[in-house]
Amino acid sequence: MVLQCVVGSVEVYVQTARRDYLYRLNSSKEYLFLEALDWRLMQQFSADAVLVVFADKSFETTIYVDSPYRLVTSSSAKFR
């Protein structure tokens, strides 16, 4: 899965089995590549945000992580 914020900005909180990350997408030249086992939360959308999601196959609930690995807190991750 690939995320691109073509207009505006959005924060993407990502948990892998080991670590937490926080990304800010605010340029149409930036792409965020995610694995199926990465749990993610899109948040803090600007009023004009347009987020595009590219995927190589149709969504299947059985191959995506639908719950966080750990408790999500504001201090869980730092921007990368």
mmCIF file of the N, C-alpha and C atoms, coordinates in Angstrom:
data_MODEL
# 
_entry.id   MODEL 
# 
loop_
_atom_site.group_PDB 
_atom_site.id 
_atom_site.type_symbol 
_atom_site.label_atom_id 
_atom_site.label_alt_id 
_atom_site.label_comp_id 
_atom_site.label_asym_id 
_atom_site.label_entity_id 
_atom_site.label_seq_id 
_atom_site.pdbx_PDB_ins_code 
_atom_site.Cartn_x 
_atom_site.Cartn_y 
_atom_site.Cartn_z 
_atom_site.occupancy 
_atom_site.B_iso_or_equiv 
_atom_site.pdbx_formal_charge 
_atom_site.auth_seq_id 
_atom_site.auth_comp_id 
_atom_site.auth_asym_id 
_atom_site.auth_atom_id 
_atom_site.pdbx_PDB_model_num 
ATOM 1   N N  . MET A 1 1  ? 0.845   -1.166  0.000  1.00 0.00 ? 1  MET A N  1 
ATOM 2   C CA . MET A 1 1  ? 0.000   0.000   0.000  1.00 0.00 ? 1  MET A CA 1 
ATOM 3   C C  . MET A 1 1  ? 0.892   1.232   0.000  1.00 0.00 ? 1  MET A C  1 
ATOM 4   N N  . VAL A 1 2  ? 0.481   2.223   -0.765 1.00 0.00 ? 2  VAL A N  1 
ATOM 5   C CA . VAL A 1 2  ? 1.226   3.476   -0.850 1.00 0.00 ? 2  VAL A CA 1 
ATOM 6   C C  . VAL A 1 2  ? 0.254   4.622   -0.598 1.00 0.00 ? 2  VAL A C  1 
ATOM 7   N N  . LEU A 1 3  ? 0.658   5.567   0.251  1.00 0.00 ? 3  LEU A N  1 
ATOM 8   C CA . LEU A 1 3  ? -0.152  6.744   0.549  1.00 0.00 ? 3  LEU A CA 1 
ATOM 9   C C  . LEU A 1 3  ? 0.524   7.975   -0.044 1.00 0.00 ? 3  LEU A C  1 
ATOM 10  N N  . GLN A 1 4  ? -0.292  8.860   -0.608 1.00 0.00 ? 4  GLN A N  1 
ATOM 11  C CA . GLN A 1 4  ? 0.198   10.131  -1.130 1.00 0.00 ? 4  GLN A CA 1 
ATOM 12  C C  . GLN A 1 4  ? -0.828  11.201  -0.793 1.00 0.00 ? 4  GLN A C  1 
ATOM 13  N N  . CYS A 1 5  ? -0.385  12.255  -0.155 1.00 0.00 ? 5  CYS A N  1 
ATOM 14  C CA . CYS A 1 5  ? -1.267  13.380  0.132  1.00 0.00 ? 5  CYS A CA 1 
ATOM 15  C C  . CYS A 1 5  ? -1.040  14.399  -0.982 1.00 0.00 ? 5  CYS A C  1 
ATOM 16  N N  . VAL A 1 6  ? -1.963  14.437  -1.927 1.00 0.00 ? 6  VAL A N  1 
ATOM 17  C CA . VAL A 1 6  ? -1.771  15.275  -3.115 1.00 0.00 ? 6  VAL A CA 1 
ATOM 18  C C  . VAL A 1 6  ? -2.083  16.744  -2.865 1.00 0.00 ? 6  VAL A C  1 
ATOM 19  N N  . VAL A 1 7  ? -2.896  17.026  -1.856 1.00 0.00 ? 7  VAL A N  1 
ATOM 20  C CA . VAL A 1 7  ? -3.225  18.397  -1.465 1.00 0.00 ? 7  VAL A CA 1 
ATOM 21  C C  . VAL A 1 7  ? -3.299  18.430  0.052  1.00 0.00 ? 7  VAL A C  1 
ATOM 22  N N  . GLY A 1 8  ? -2.832  19.507  0.660  1.00 0.00 ? 8  GLY A N  1 
ATOM 23  C CA . GLY A 1 8  ? -2.925  19.655  2.105  1.00 0.00 ? 8  GLY A CA 1 
ATOM 24  C C  . GLY A 1 8  ? -1.930  18.782  2.851  1.00 0.00 ? 8  GLY A C  1 
ATOM 25  N N  . SER A 1 9  ? -2.332  18.339  4.055  1.00 0.00 ? 9  SER A N  1 
ATOM 26  C CA . SER A 1 9  ? -1.435  17.525  4.874  1.00 0.00 ? 9  SER A CA 1 
ATOM 27  C C  . SER A 1 9  ? -2.235  16.540  5.724  1.00 0.00 ? 9  SER A C  1 
ATOM 28  N N  . VAL A 1 10 ? -1.546  15.498  6.139  1.00 0.00 ? 10 VAL A N  1 
ATOM 29  C CA . VAL A 1 10 ? -2.134  14.480  7.005  1.00 0.00 ? 10 VAL A CA 1 
ATOM 30  C C  . VAL A 1 10 ? -1.001  13.822  7.804  1.00 0.00 ? 10 VAL A C  1 
ATOM 31  N N  . GLU A 1 11 ? -1.298  13.416  9.023  1.00 0.00 ? 11 GLU A N  1 
ATOM 32  C CA . GLU A 1 11 ? -0.365  12.632  9.816  1.00 0.00 ? 11 GLU A CA 1 
ATOM 33  C C  . GLU A 1 11 ? -0.764  11.168  9.710  1.00 0.00 ? 11 GLU A C  1 
ATOM 34  N N  . VAL A 1 12 ? 0.245   10.307  9.616  1.00 0.00 ? 12 VAL A N  1 
ATOM 35  C CA . VAL A 1 12 ? -0.003  8.871   9.559  1.00 0.00 ? 12 VAL A CA 1 
ATOM 36  C C  . VAL A 1 12 ? 0.777   8.223   10.691 1.00 0.00 ? 12 VAL A C  1 
ATOM 37  N N  . TYR A 1 13 ? 0.039   7.641   11.614 1.00 0.00 ? 13 TYR A N  1 
ATOM 38  C CA . TYR A 1 13 ? 0.634   6.923   12.747 1.00 0.00 ? 13 TYR A CA 1 
ATOM 39  C C  . TYR A 1 13 ? 0.723   5.461   12.334 1.00 0.00 ? 13 TYR A C  1 
ATOM 40  N N  . VAL A 1 14 ? 1.918   4.881   12.421 1.00 0.00 ? 14 VAL A N  1 
ATOM 41  C CA . VAL A 1 14 ? 2.139   3.505   11.968 1.00 0.00 ? 14 VAL A CA 1 
ATOM 42  C C  . VAL A 1 14 ? 2.744   2.697   13.109 1.00 0.00 ? 14 VAL A C  1 
ATOM 43  N N  . GLN A 1 15 ? 2.172   1.521   13.346 1.00 0.00 ? 15 GLN A N  1 
ATOM 44  C CA . GLN A 1 15 ? 2.751   0.562   14.294 1.00 0.00 ? 15 GLN A CA 1 
ATOM 45  C C  . GLN A 1 15 ? 3.147   -0.687  13.524 1.00 0.00 ? 15 GLN A C  1 
ATOM 46  N N  . THR A 1 16 ? 4.391   -1.094  13.720 1.00 0.00 ? 16 THR A N  1 
ATOM 47  C CA . THR A 1 16 ? 4.817   -2.409  13.261 1.00 0.00 ? 16 THR A CA 1 
ATOM 48  C C  . THR A 1 16 ? 4.820   -3.302  14.498 1.00 0.00 ? 16 THR A C  1 
ATOM 49  N N  . ALA A 1 17 ? 5.155   -4.537  14.338 1.00 0.00 ? 17 ALA A N  1 
ATOM 50  C CA . ALA A 1 17 ? 5.205   -5.434  15.491 1.00 0.00 ? 17 ALA A CA 1 
ATOM 51  C C  . ALA A 1 17 ? 6.239   -4.964  16.510 1.00 0.00 ? 17 ALA A C  1 
ATOM 52  N N  . ARG A 1 18 ? 7.219   -4.179  16.074 1.00 0.00 ? 18 ARG A N  1 
ATOM 53  C CA . ARG A 1 18 ? 8.308   -3.756  16.962 1.00 0.00 ? 18 ARG A CA 1 
ATOM 54  C C  . ARG A 1 18 ? 8.303   -2.289  17.375 1.00 0.00 ? 18 ARG A C  1 
ATOM 55  N N  . ARG A 1 19 ? 7.906   -1.396  16.463 1.00 0.00 ? 19 ARG A N  1 
ATOM 56  C CA . ARG A 1 19 ? 8.079   0.037   16.722 1.00 0.00 ? 19 ARG A CA 1 
ATOM 57  C C  . ARG A 1 19 ? 6.882   0.842   16.272 1.00 0.00 ? 19 ARG A C  1 
ATOM 58  N N  . ASP A 1 20 ? 6.852   2.091   16.740 1.00 0.00 ? 20 ASP A N  1 
ATOM 59  C CA . ASP A 1 20 ? 5.818   3.053   16.347 1.00 0.00 ? 20 ASP A CA 1 
ATOM 60  C C  . ASP A 1 20 ? 6.484   4.195   15.589 1.00 0.00 ? 20 ASP A C  1 
ATOM 61  N N  . TYR A 1 21 ? 5.795   4.689   14.571 1.00 0.00 ? 21 TYR A N  1 
ATOM 62  C CA . TYR A 1 21 ? 6.308   5.783   13.756 1.00 0.00 ? 21 TYR A CA 1 
ATOM 63  C C  . TYR A 1 21 ? 5.195   6.784   13.523 1.00 0.00 ? 21 TYR A C  1 
ATOM 64  N N  . LEU A 1 22 ? 5.582   8.032   13.298 1.00 0.00 ? 22 LEU A N  1 
ATOM 65  C CA . LEU A 1 22 ? 4.624   9.070   12.952 1.00 0.00 ? 22 LEU A CA 1 
ATOM 66  C C  . LEU A 1 22 ? 5.177   9.833   11.754 1.00 0.00 ? 22 LEU A C  1 
ATOM 67  N N  . TYR A 1 23 ? 4.390   9.910   10.711 1.00 0.00 ? 23 TYR A N  1 
ATOM 68  C CA . TYR A 1 23 ? 4.797   10.587  9.478  1.00 0.00 ? 23 TYR A CA 1 
ATOM 69  C C  . TYR A 1 23 ? 3.845   11.729  9.198  1.00 0.00 ? 23 TYR A C  1 
ATOM 70  N N  . ARG A 1 24 ? 4.359   12.804  8.644  1.00 0.00 ? 24 ARG A N  1 
ATOM 71  C CA . ARG A 1 24 ? 3.517   13.907  8.170  1.00 0.00 ? 24 ARG A CA 1 
ATOM 72  C C  . ARG A 1 24 ? 3.698   13.987  6.654  1.00 0.00 ? 24 ARG A C  1 
ATOM 73  N N  . LEU A 1 25 ? 2.618   13.766  5.954  1.00 0.00 ? 25 LEU A N  1 
ATOM 74  C CA . LEU A 1 25 ? 2.636   13.893  4.501  1.00 0.00 ? 25 LEU A CA 1 
ATOM 75  C C  . LEU A 1 25 ? 2.071   15.261  4.148  1.00 0.00 ? 25 LEU A C  1 
ATOM 76  N N  . ASN A 1 26 ? 2.873   16.093  3.497  1.00 0.00 ? 26 ASN A N  1 
ATOM 77  C CA . ASN A 1 26 ? 2.417   17.438  3.149  1.00 0.00 ? 26 ASN A CA 1 
ATOM 78  C C  . ASN A 1 26 ? 2.964   17.914  1.806  1.00 0.00 ? 26 ASN A C  1 
ATOM 79  N N  . SER A 1 27 ? 3.336   16.970  0.972  1.00 0.00 ? 27 SER A N  1 
ATOM 80  C CA . SER A 1 27 ? 3.825   17.299  -0.365 1.00 0.00 ? 27 SER A CA 1 
ATOM 81  C C  . SER A 1 27 ? 3.397   16.190  -1.317 1.00 0.00 ? 27 SER A C  1 
ATOM 82  N N  . SER A 1 28 ? 2.937   16.572  -2.486 1.00 0.00 ? 28 SER A N  1 
ATOM 83  C CA . SER A 1 28 ? 2.540   15.563  -3.469 1.00 0.00 ? 28 SER A CA 1 
ATOM 84  C C  . SER A 1 28 ? 3.741   14.787  -4.000 1.00 0.00 ? 28 SER A C  1 
ATOM 85  N N  . LYS A 1 29 ? 4.954   15.217  -3.649 1.00 0.00 ? 29 LYS A N  1 
ATOM 86  C CA . LYS A 1 29 ? 6.172   14.518  -4.067 1.00 0.00 ? 29 LYS A CA 1 
ATOM 87  C C  . LYS A 1 29 ? 6.583   13.438  -3.074 1.00 0.00 ? 29 LYS A C  1 
ATOM 88  N N  . GLU A 1 30 ? 5.857   13.311  -1.953 1.00 0.00 ? 30 GLU A N  1 
ATOM 89  C CA . GLU A 1 30 ? 6.175   12.322  -0.923 1.00 0.00 ? 30 GLU A CA 1 
ATOM 90  C C  . GLU A 1 30 ? 5.202   11.149  -1.002 1.00 0.00 ? 30 GLU A C  1 
ATOM 91  N N  . TYR A 1 31 ? 5.741   9.960   -0.811 1.00 0.00 ? 31 TYR A N  1 
ATOM 92  C CA . TYR A 1 31 ? 4.946   8.736   -0.786 1.00 0.00 ? 31 TYR A CA 1 
ATOM 93  C C  . TYR A 1 31 ? 5.323   7.947   0.457  1.00 0.00 ? 31 TYR A C  1 
ATOM 94  N N  . LEU A 1 32 ? 4.352   7.318   1.079  1.00 0.00 ? 32 LEU A N  1 
ATOM 95  C CA . LEU A 1 32 ? 4.613   6.468   2.236  1.00 0.00 ? 32 LEU A CA 1 
ATOM 96  C C  . LEU A 1 32 ? 4.238   5.046   1.864  1.00 0.00 ? 32 LEU A C  1 
ATOM 97  N N  . PHE A 1 33 ? 5.212   4.146   1.870  1.00 0.00 ? 33 PHE A N  1 
ATOM 98  C CA . PHE A 1 33 ? 4.997   2.745   1.548  1.00 0.00 ? 33 PHE A CA 1 
ATOM 99  C C  . PHE A 1 33 ? 4.721   1.975   2.836  1.00 0.00 ? 33 PHE A C  1 
ATOM 100 N N  . LEU A 1 34 ? 3.629   1.223   2.869  1.00 0.00 ? 34 LEU A N  1 
ATOM 101 C CA . LEU A 1 34 ? 3.243   0.452   4.053  1.00 0.00 ? 34 LEU A CA 1 
ATOM 102 C C  . LEU A 1 34 ? 3.093   -1.017  3.706  1.00 0.00 ? 34 LEU A C  1 
ATOM 103 N N  . GLU A 1 35 ? 3.449   -1.861  4.654  1.00 0.00 ? 35 GLU A N  1 
ATOM 104 C CA . GLU A 1 35 ? 3.264   -3.306  4.514  1.00 0.00 ? 35 GLU A CA 1 
ATOM 105 C C  . GLU A 1 35 ? 1.881   -3.679  5.023  1.00 0.00 ? 35 GLU A C  1 
ATOM 106 N N  . ALA A 1 36 ? 1.367   -4.813  4.606  1.00 0.00 ? 36 ALA A N  1 
ATOM 107 C CA . ALA A 1 36 ? 0.046   -5.267  5.053  1.00 0.00 ? 36 ALA A CA 1 
ATOM 108 C C  . ALA A 1 36 ? 0.005   -5.456  6.569  1.00 0.00 ? 36 ALA A C  1 
ATOM 109 N N  . LEU A 1 37 ? 1.121   -5.801  7.187  1.00 0.00 ? 37 LEU A N  1 
ATOM 110 C CA . LEU A 1 37 ? 1.153   -6.024  8.631  1.00 0.00 ? 37 LEU A CA 1 
ATOM 111 C C  . LEU A 1 37 ? 1.422   -4.758  9.438  1.00 0.00 ? 37 LEU A C  1 
ATOM 112 N N  . ASP A 1 38 ? 1.514   -3.611  8.773  1.00 0.00 ? 38 ASP A N  1 
ATOM 113 C CA . ASP A 1 38 ? 1.638   -2.334  9.475  1.00 0.00 ? 38 ASP A CA 1 
ATOM 114 C C  . ASP A 1 38 ? 0.238   -1.842  9.839  1.00 0.00 ? 38 ASP A C  1 
ATOM 115 N N  . TRP A 1 39 ? 0.004   -1.622  11.127 1.00 0.00 ? 39 TRP A N  1 
ATOM 116 C CA . TRP A 1 39 ? -1.256  -1.015  11.539 1.00 0.00 ? 39 TRP A CA 1 
ATOM 117 C C  . TRP A 1 39 ? -1.095  0.485   11.368 1.00 0.00 ? 39 TRP A C  1 
ATOM 118 N N  . ARG A 1 40 ? -2.128  1.158   10.866 1.00 0.00 ? 40 ARG A N  1 
ATOM 119 C CA . ARG A 1 40 ? -1.985  2.590   10.611 1.00 0.00 ? 40 ARG A CA 1 
ATOM 120 C C  . ARG A 1 40 ? -3.254  3.342   10.972 1.00 0.00 ? 40 ARG A C  1 
ATOM 121 N N  . LEU A 1 41 ? -3.023  4.608   11.295 1.00 0.00 ? 41 LEU A N  1 
ATOM 122 C CA . LEU A 1 41 ? -4.118  5.505   11.642 1.00 0.00 ? 41 LEU A CA 1 
ATOM 123 C C  . LEU A 1 41 ? -3.833  6.836   10.965 1.00 0.00 ? 41 LEU A C  1 
ATOM 124 N N  . MET A 1 42 ? -4.728  7.272   10.084 1.00 0.00 ? 42 MET A N  1 
ATOM 125 C CA . MET A 1 42 ? -4.586  8.565   9.447  1.00 0.00 ? 42 MET A CA 1 
ATOM 126 C C  . MET A 1 42 ? -5.331  9.587   10.297 1.00 0.00 ? 42 MET A C  1 
ATOM 127 N N  . GLN A 1 43 ? -4.682  10.714  10.602 1.00 0.00 ? 43 GLN A N  1 
ATOM 128 C CA . GLN A 1 43 ? -5.245  11.695  11.527 1.00 0.00 ? 43 GLN A CA 1 
ATOM 129 C C  . GLN A 1 43 ? -4.745  13.093  11.195 1.00 0.00 ? 43 GLN A C  1 
ATOM 130 N N  . GLN A 1 44 ? -5.300  14.086  11.855 1.00 0.00 ? 44 GLN A N  1 
ATOM 131 C CA . GLN A 1 44 ? -4.868  15.479  11.701 1.00 0.00 ? 44 GLN A CA 1 
ATOM 132 C C  . GLN A 1 44 ? -4.885  15.921  10.238 1.00 0.00 ? 44 GLN A C  1 
ATOM 133 N N  . PHE A 1 45 ? -5.980  15.643  9.552  1.00 0.00 ? 45 PHE A N  1 
ATOM 134 C CA . PHE A 1 45 ? -6.128  16.085  8.167  1.00 0.00 ? 45 PHE A CA 1 
ATOM 135 C C  . PHE A 1 45 ? -6.310  17.598  8.140  1.00 0.00 ? 45 PHE A C  1 
ATOM 136 N N  . SER A 1 46 ? -5.613  18.273  7.240  1.00 0.00 ? 46 SER A N  1 
ATOM 137 C CA . SER A 1 46 ? -5.888  19.693  7.034  1.00 0.00 ? 46 SER A CA 1 
ATOM 138 C C  . SER A 1 46 ? -7.250  19.800  6.355  1.00 0.00 ? 46 SER A C  1 
ATOM 139 N N  . ALA A 1 47 ? -7.845  20.986  6.404  1.00 0.00 ? 47 ALA A N  1 
ATOM 140 C CA . ALA A 1 47 ? -9.188  21.179  5.858  1.00 0.00 ? 47 ALA A CA 1 
ATOM 141 C C  . ALA A 1 47 ? -9.256  20.879  4.361  1.00 0.00 ? 47 ALA A C  1 
ATOM 142 N N  . ASP A 1 48 ? -8.141  21.051  3.652  1.00 0.00 ? 48 ASP A N  1 
ATOM 143 C CA . ASP A 1 48 ? -8.124  20.837  2.205  1.00 0.00 ? 48 ASP A CA 1 
ATOM 144 C C  . ASP A 1 48 ? -7.472  19.519  1.798  1.00 0.00 ? 48 ASP A C  1 
ATOM 145 N N  . ALA A 1 49 ? -7.206  18.626  2.744  1.00 0.00 ? 49 ALA A N  1 
ATOM 146 C CA . ALA A 1 49 ? -6.441  17.404  2.474  1.00 0.00 ? 49 ALA A CA 1 
ATOM 147 C C  . ALA A 1 49 ? -7.149  16.469  1.498  1.00 0.00 ? 49 ALA A C  1 
ATOM 148 N N  . VAL A 1 50 ? -6.327  15.916  0.599  1.00 0.00 ? 50 VAL A N  1 
ATOM 149 C CA . VAL A 1 50 ? -6.763  14.847  -0.300 1.00 0.00 ? 50 VAL A CA 1 
ATOM 150 C C  . VAL A 1 50 ? -5.700  13.765  -0.209 1.00 0.00 ? 50 VAL A C  1 
ATOM 151 N N  . LEU A 1 51 ? -6.072  12.634  0.370  1.00 0.00 ? 51 LEU A N  1 
ATOM 152 C CA . LEU A 1 51 ? -5.149  11.506  0.536  1.00 0.00 ? 51 LEU A CA 1 
ATOM 153 C C  . LEU A 1 51 ? -5.517  10.421  -0.464 1.00 0.00 ? 51 LEU A C  1 
ATOM 154 N N  . VAL A 1 52 ? -4.531  10.000  -1.252 1.00 0.00 ? 52 VAL A N  1 
ATOM 155 C CA . VAL A 1 52 ? -4.741  8.949   -2.244 1.00 0.00 ? 52 VAL A CA 1 
ATOM 156 C C  . VAL A 1 52 ? -4.044  7.686   -1.743 1.00 0.00 ? 52 VAL A C  1 
ATOM 157 N N  . VAL A 1 53 ? -4.747  6.554   -1.848 1.00 0.00 ? 53 VAL A N  1 
ATOM 158 C CA . VAL A 1 53 ? -4.194  5.265   -1.428 1.00 0.00 ? 53 VAL A CA 1 
ATOM 159 C C  . VAL A 1 53 ? -4.090  4.370   -2.654 1.00 0.00 ? 53 VAL A C  1 
ATOM 160 N N  . PHE A 1 54 ? -2.882  3.862   -2.897 1.00 0.00 ? 54 PHE A N  1 
ATOM 161 C CA . PHE A 1 54 ? -2.636  2.938   -4.000 1.00 0.00 ? 54 PHE A CA 1 
ATOM 162 C C  . PHE A 1 54 ? -2.429  1.545   -3.412 1.00 0.00 ? 54 PHE A C  1 
ATOM 163 N N  . ALA A 1 55 ? -3.051  0.552   -4.011 1.00 0.00 ? 55 ALA A N  1 
ATOM 164 C CA . ALA A 1 55 ? -2.892  -0.825  -3.538 1.00 0.00 ? 55 ALA A CA 1 
ATOM 165 C C  . ALA A 1 55 ? -2.771  -1.748  -4.747 1.00 0.00 ? 55 ALA A C  1 
ATOM 166 N N  . ASP A 1 56 ? -2.069  -2.848  -4.561 1.00 0.00 ? 56 ASP A N  1 
ATOM 167 C CA . ASP A 1 56 ? -1.878  -3.780  -5.671 1.00 0.00 ? 56 ASP A CA 1 
ATOM 168 C C  . ASP A 1 56 ? -2.975  -4.830  -5.767 1.00 0.00 ? 56 ASP A C  1 
ATOM 169 N N  . LYS A 1 57 ? -3.877  -4.866  -4.770 1.00 0.00 ? 57 LYS A N  1 
ATOM 170 C CA . LYS A 1 57 ? -5.008  -5.795  -4.825 1.00 0.00 ? 57 LYS A CA 1 
ATOM 171 C C  . LYS A 1 57 ? -6.161  -5.244  -4.009 1.00 0.00 ? 57 LYS A C  1 
ATOM 172 N N  . SER A 1 58 ? -7.311  -5.813  -4.177 1.00 0.00 ? 58 SER A N  1 
ATOM 173 C CA . SER A 1 58 ? -8.496  -5.381  -3.442 1.00 0.00 ? 58 SER A CA 1 
ATOM 174 C C  . SER A 1 58 ? -8.340  -5.646  -1.949 1.00 0.00 ? 58 SER A C  1 
ATOM 175 N N  . PHE A 1 59 ? -9.003  -4.824  -1.156 1.00 0.00 ? 59 PHE A N  1 
ATOM 176 C CA . PHE A 1 59 ? -8.948  -4.948  0.293  1.00 0.00 ? 59 PHE A CA 1 
ATOM 177 C C  . PHE A 1 59 ? -9.558  -6.278  0.748  1.00 0.00 ? 59 PHE A C  1 
ATOM 178 N N  . GLU A 1 60 ? -8.826  -6.986  1.611  1.00 0.00 ? 60 GLU A N  1 
ATOM 179 C CA . GLU A 1 60 ? -9.312  -8.218  2.224  1.00 0.00 ? 60 GLU A CA 1 
ATOM 180 C C  . GLU A 1 60 ? -9.043  -8.126  3.713  1.00 0.00 ? 60 GLU A C  1 
ATOM 181 N N  . THR A 1 61 ? -10.074 -8.228  4.517  1.00 0.00 ? 61 THR A N  1 
ATOM 182 C CA . THR A 1 61 ? -9.905  -8.073  5.963  1.00 0.00 ? 61 THR A CA 1 
ATOM 183 C C  . THR A 1 61 ? -8.971  -9.114  6.565  1.00 0.00 ? 61 THR A C  1 
ATOM 184 N N  . THR A 1 62 ? -8.811  -10.243 5.938  1.00 0.00 ? 62 THR A N  1 
ATOM 185 C CA . THR A 1 62 ? -7.990  -11.315 6.507  1.00 0.00 ? 62 THR A CA 1 
ATOM 186 C C  . THR A 1 62 ? -6.493  -11.060 6.404  1.00 0.00 ? 62 THR A C  1 
ATOM 187 N N  . ILE A 1 63 ? -6.071  -10.123 5.551  1.00 0.00 ? 63 ILE A N  1 
ATOM 188 C CA . ILE A 1 63 ? -4.625  -9.909  5.404  1.00 0.00 ? 63 ILE A CA 1 
ATOM 189 C C  . ILE A 1 63 ? -4.150  -8.590  5.995  1.00 0.00 ? 63 ILE A C  1 
ATOM 190 N N  . TYR A 1 64 ? -5.041  -7.812  6.585  1.00 0.00 ? 64 TYR A N  1 
ATOM 191 C CA . TYR A 1 64 ? -4.654  -6.536  7.173  1.00 0.00 ? 64 TYR A CA 1 
ATOM 192 C C  . TYR A 1 64 ? -4.817  -6.577  8.686  1.00 0.00 ? 64 TYR A C  1 
ATOM 193 N N  . VAL A 1 65 ? -3.951  -5.871  9.370  1.00 0.00 ? 65 VAL A N  1 
ATOM 194 C CA . VAL A 1 65 ? -4.042  -5.737  10.815 1.00 0.00 ? 65 VAL A CA 1 
ATOM 195 C C  . VAL A 1 65 ? -5.092  -4.674  11.106 1.00 0.00 ? 65 VAL A C  1 
ATOM 196 N N  . ASP A 1 66 ? -6.144  -5.027  11.831 1.00 0.00 ? 66 ASP A N  1 
ATOM 197 C CA . ASP A 1 66 ? -7.216  -4.057  12.076 1.00 0.00 ? 66 ASP A CA 1 
ATOM 198 C C  . ASP A 1 66 ? -7.235  -3.519  13.500 1.00 0.00 ? 66 ASP A C  1 
ATOM 199 N N  . SER A 1 67 ? -6.300  -3.944  14.331 1.00 0.00 ? 67 SER A N  1 
ATOM 200 C CA . SER A 1 67 ? -6.185  -3.444  15.705 1.00 0.00 ? 67 SER A CA 1 
ATOM 201 C C  . SER A 1 67 ? -4.730  -3.091  15.968 1.00 0.00 ? 67 SER A C  1 
ATOM 202 N N  . PRO A 1 68 ? -4.484  -2.068  16.770 1.00 0.00 ? 68 PRO A N  1 
ATOM 203 C CA . PRO A 1 68 ? -3.092  -1.707  17.071 1.00 0.00 ? 68 PRO A CA 1 
ATOM 204 C C  . PRO A 1 68 ? -2.396  -2.831  17.831 1.00 0.00 ? 68 PRO A C  1 
ATOM 205 N N  . TYR A 1 69 ? -1.093  -2.893  17.677 1.00 0.00 ? 69 TYR A N  1 
ATOM 206 C CA . TYR A 1 69 ? -0.289  -3.875  18.404 1.00 0.00 ? 69 TYR A CA 1 
ATOM 207 C C  . TYR A 1 69 ? -0.187  -3.511  19.883 1.00 0.00 ? 69 TYR A C  1 
ATOM 208 N N  . ARG A 1 70 ? -0.148  -2.203  20.145 1.00 0.00 ? 70 ARG A N  1 
ATOM 209 C CA . ARG A 1 70 ? 0.030   -1.696  21.500 1.00 0.00 ? 70 ARG A CA 1 
ATOM 210 C C  . ARG A 1 70 ? -0.901  -0.513  21.711 1.00 0.00 ? 70 ARG A C  1 
ATOM 211 N N  . LEU A 1 71 ? -1.022  -0.065  22.953 1.00 0.00 ? 71 LEU A N  1 
ATOM 212 C CA . LEU A 1 71 ? -1.791  1.125   23.277 1.00 0.00 ? 71 LEU A CA 1 
ATOM 213 C C  . LEU A 1 71 ? -1.249  2.315   22.484 1.00 0.00 ? 71 LEU A C  1 
ATOM 214 N N  . VAL A 1 72 ? -2.122  3.088   21.909 1.00 0.00 ? 72 VAL A N  1 
ATOM 215 C CA . VAL A 1 72 ? -1.730  4.259   21.134 1.00 0.00 ? 72 VAL A CA 1 
ATOM 216 C C  . VAL A 1 72 ? -1.825  5.484   22.027 1.00 0.00 ? 72 VAL A C  1 
ATOM 217 N N  . THR A 1 73 ? -0.710  6.191   22.196 1.00 0.00 ? 73 THR A N  1 
ATOM 218 C CA . THR A 1 73 ? -0.683  7.428   22.967 1.00 0.00 ? 73 THR A CA 1 
ATOM 219 C C  . THR A 1 73 ? 0.036   8.488   22.151 1.00 0.00 ? 73 THR A C  1 
ATOM 220 N N  . SER A 1 74 ? -0.127  9.724   22.534 1.00 0.00 ? 74 SER A N  1 
ATOM 221 C CA . SER A 1 74 ? 0.510   10.817  21.791 1.00 0.00 ? 74 SER A CA 1 
ATOM 222 C C  . SER A 1 74 ? 2.030   10.746  21.864 1.00 0.00 ? 74 SER A C  1 
ATOM 223 N N  . SER A 1 75 ? 2.583   10.078  22.866 1.00 0.00 ? 75 SER A N  1 
ATOM 224 C CA . SER A 1 75 ? 4.036   9.988   22.988 1.00 0.00 ? 75 SER A CA 1 
ATOM 225 C C  . SER A 1 75 ? 4.574   8.658   22.478 1.00 0.00 ? 75 SER A C  1 
ATOM 226 N N  . SER A 1 76 ? 3.728   7.853   21.839 1.00 0.00 ? 76 SER A N  1 
ATOM 227 C CA . SER A 1 76 ? 4.155   6.547   21.373 1.00 0.00 ? 76 SER A CA 1 
ATOM 228 C C  . SER A 1 76 ? 5.171   6.623   20.231 1.00 0.00 ? 76 SER A C  1 
ATOM 229 N N  . ALA A 1 77 ? 5.095   7.684   19.450 1.00 0.00 ? 77 ALA A N  1 
ATOM 230 C CA . ALA A 1 77 ? 5.945   7.776   18.268 1.00 0.00 ? 77 ALA A CA 1 
ATOM 231 C C  . ALA A 1 77 ? 6.427   9.200   18.067 1.00 0.00 ? 77 ALA A C  1 
ATOM 232 N N  . LYS A 1 78 ? 7.545   9.306   17.393 1.00 0.00 ? 78 LYS A N  1 
ATOM 233 C CA . LYS A 1 78 ? 8.093   10.608  17.028 1.00 0.00 ? 78 LYS A CA 1 
ATOM 234 C C  . LYS A 1 78 ? 8.056   10.715  15.511 1.00 0.00 ? 78 LYS A C  1 
ATOM 235 N N  . PHE A 1 79 ? 8.018   11.947  15.022 1.00 0.00 ? 79 PHE A N  1 
ATOM 236 C CA . PHE A 1 79 ? 8.013   12.139  13.577 1.00 0.00 ? 79 PHE A CA 1 
ATOM 237 C C  . PHE A 1 79 ? 9.294   11.607  12.975 1.00 0.00 ? 79 PHE A C  1 
ATOM 238 N N  . ARG A 1 80 ? 9.146   11.039  11.804 1.00 0.00 ? 80 ARG A N  1 
ATOM 239 C CA . ARG A 1 80 ? 10.299  10.550  11.040 1.00 0.00 ? 80 ARG A CA 1 
ATOM 240 C C  . ARG A 1 80 ? 10.439  11.378  9.797  1.00 0.00 ? 80 ARG A C  1 
# 
